[in-house]
Amino acid sequence: MKKQEQREQTDKVIFKEYIKLLKNDDKPTIIKLCSNAKINRETFYRHFETKQNFERMFVKYVFLKYNQISEDKNFLFNIRCYIEIIKQYKNIIVKLLNSPDIREEILNEIKIRLNDKALDESKKAKHIFLIGGINSIIYAYINDEITSENLIGVLELYLK
C-alpha cells in the first residue's frame, strides 16, 4: 500500500473512532481517541499536527459524504443532502458547534458546497441570502426548537 493510501486509511479509522467517542462523550481526549483507533499519539500528531487541525479535517471528512452525493446537483437537492448530514450527525454537530473555530469551519464548508460559481450576480446574492436563512433554521433544529419535519417543510416551501 502506498504511503498516501495508508495515511488516508489511518485518517478514516481515526475519524470513525472519533464519531463513536462523540456519541458517548462530550469531549473525548486525544489519548482516548488514539487508544480506540489503536495508534500512538505521535502518529496522530504526525497526521494532524494539532487538535484544532484534526477537528477541521474531521468537518471536511463529514462533508466529503455530502460532496460525493451532491456533485453537480441543483441548489434544492444540495440543501436536502446537507439536511440529511445534519440529521445523521446532529448530536456530533451540536458538540462541535461549541467550538468557535469548528463552527466557523462548518459554516465555511456549507458556503463552499452551496455556492454555485456559474450563477450570475443576482442569483448568487439570492443564494447567499438563502444560505443565511437556512443556517438560522438549521440552528433552530439543532437547538430542538423545530422538528426535522418542520425543518424540511419550511425549506421546501421557500426554496421551490
C-alpha positions as CSV (number, residue, x, y, z in Angstrom):
1,M,0.0,0.0,0.0
2,K,1.3,3.4,-0.9
3,K,2.1,5.9,1.9
4,Q,-0.7,8.3,0.9
5,E,-3.2,5.4,0.9
6,Q,-2.0,4.2,4.3
7,R,-2.3,7.8,5.6
8,E,-5.9,8.1,4.3
9,Q,-6.8,4.7,5.8
10,T,-5.4,5.8,9.2
11,D,-7.3,9.1,9.0
12,K,-10.5,7.3,8.2
13,V,-10.1,5.0,11.2
14,I,-9.4,7.9,13.4
15,F,-12.4,9.8,12.2
16,K,-14.7,6.8,12.6
17,E,-13.4,6.3,16.2
18,Y,-14.0,10.0,16.9
19,I,-17.6,9.7,15.8
20,K,-18.0,6.7,18.2
21,L,-16.4,8.7,21.0
22,L,-18.5,11.8,20.4
23,K,-21.7,9.8,20.6
24,N,-20.8,8.8,24.2
25,D,-18.5,11.6,25.5
26,D,-18.8,15.3,25.3
27,K,-15.1,16.0,25.0
28,P,-13.1,12.9,24.0
29,T,-9.4,13.3,24.6
30,I,-6.6,12.7,22.1
31,I,-5.3,9.9,24.4
32,K,-8.7,8.1,24.4
33,L,-9.1,8.6,20.6
34,C,-5.6,7.2,19.9
35,S,-6.3,4.3,22.2
36,N,-9.5,3.4,20.5
37,A,-8.0,3.9,17.0
38,K,-5.0,1.7,18.1
39,I,-2.4,4.3,17.1
40,N,0.1,6.2,19.2
41,R,-0.1,9.9,19.9
42,E,2.9,10.5,17.7
43,T,1.1,9.1,14.7
44,F,-1.9,11.3,15.5
45,Y,0.2,14.5,15.6
46,R,2.1,13.5,12.5
47,H,-1.2,13.3,10.7
48,F,-2.9,16.4,12.1
49,E,-0.3,18.5,14.0
50,T,-2.9,19.9,16.4
51,K,-6.3,19.0,17.8
52,Q,-7.8,22.1,16.1
53,N,-6.4,20.9,12.7
54,F,-7.8,17.4,13.4
55,E,-11.3,18.9,14.1
56,R,-11.1,20.9,10.9
57,M,-10.2,17.8,8.9
58,F,-13.0,15.9,10.7
59,V,-15.5,18.5,9.5
60,K,-14.1,18.1,5.9
61,Y,-14.5,14.3,6.3
62,V,-18.1,14.6,7.3
63,F,-18.8,16.9,4.4
64,L,-17.0,14.6,2.0
65,K,-20.0,12.3,2.1
66,Y,-22.2,15.3,1.3
67,N,-19.9,16.3,-1.6
68,Q,-20.0,12.8,-3.1
69,I,-23.8,12.7,-3.3
70,S,-24.4,16.4,-4.3
71,E,-21.9,16.8,-7.1
72,D,-23.4,18.8,-10.0
73,K,-26.9,18.9,-8.5
74,N,-29.3,21.8,-8.1
75,F,-29.5,24.1,-5.0
76,L,-32.6,22.4,-3.5
77,F,-31.0,19.0,-3.9
78,N,-27.8,20.2,-2.2
79,I,-29.9,21.6,0.7
80,R,-31.7,18.3,1.2
81,C,-28.3,16.5,1.2
82,Y,-27.0,19.0,3.7
83,I,-30.0,18.5,6.0
84,E,-29.6,14.7,5.8
85,I,-26.0,15.1,7.1
86,I,-27.2,17.4,9.8
87,K,-29.9,14.9,10.9
88,Q,-27.4,12.0,10.7
89,Y,-24.7,13.7,12.7
90,K,-26.9,16.0,14.8
91,N,-25.5,15.1,18.2
92,I,-22.0,15.3,17.0
93,I,-22.5,18.6,15.2
94,V,-24.1,20.1,18.4
95,K,-20.9,19.2,20.3
96,L,-18.7,20.6,17.5
97,L,-20.6,23.8,17.4
98,N,-19.5,24.6,20.9
99,S,-16.0,25.4,19.4
100,P,-16.0,28.8,17.7
101,D,-13.2,27.5,15.3
102,I,-15.2,24.5,14.3
103,R,-18.4,26.4,14.0
104,E,-16.6,28.7,11.5
105,E,-15.2,25.7,9.6
106,I,-18.7,24.1,9.3
107,L,-20.2,27.4,8.0
108,N,-17.4,27.7,5.5
109,E,-17.9,24.2,4.3
110,I,-21.6,24.9,3.9
111,K,-20.9,28.1,1.9
112,I,-18.5,26.2,-0.3
113,R,-20.9,23.4,-1.0
114,L,-23.9,25.6,-1.7
115,N,-22.2,28.3,-3.7
116,D,-22.6,27.7,-7.4
117,K,-19.8,29.5,-9.3
118,A,-21.9,29.5,-12.5
119,L,-24.6,31.8,-11.1
120,D,-25.0,35.4,-12.2
121,E,-24.6,38.1,-9.6
122,S,-28.3,38.5,-8.7
123,K,-28.8,34.7,-8.3
124,K,-25.6,34.5,-6.3
125,A,-26.9,37.2,-3.9
126,K,-30.1,35.3,-3.6
127,H,-28.2,32.1,-2.7
128,I,-26.1,33.9,-0.1
129,F,-29.3,35.3,1.4
130,L,-30.9,31.9,1.5
131,I,-27.8,30.3,3.0
132,G,-28.1,32.7,5.9
133,G,-31.7,31.8,6.5
134,I,-31.1,28.1,6.0
135,N,-28.3,28.3,8.6
136,S,-30.7,30.0,11.1
137,I,-33.4,27.4,10.5
138,I,-30.8,24.6,11.0
139,Y,-29.6,26.2,14.2
140,A,-33.2,26.2,15.4
141,Y,-33.4,22.4,14.5
142,I,-30.1,21.7,16.2
143,N,-31.3,23.5,19.4
144,D,-34.5,21.4,19.3
145,E,-36.7,24.5,18.6
146,I,-38.2,22.8,15.5
147,T,-38.6,19.2,14.3
148,S,-36.9,17.7,11.3
149,E,-40.2,17.5,9.5
150,N,-40.8,21.3,10.1
151,L,-37.3,22.0,9.0
152,I,-37.7,20.2,5.7
153,G,-41.2,21.6,5.2
154,V,-40.0,25.2,5.7
155,L,-37.1,24.8,3.4
156,E,-39.1,23.2,0.7
157,L,-41.7,25.9,0.9
158,Y,-39.2,28.7,0.5
159,L,-36.8,27.0,-1.9
160,K,-39.3,26.0,-4.6
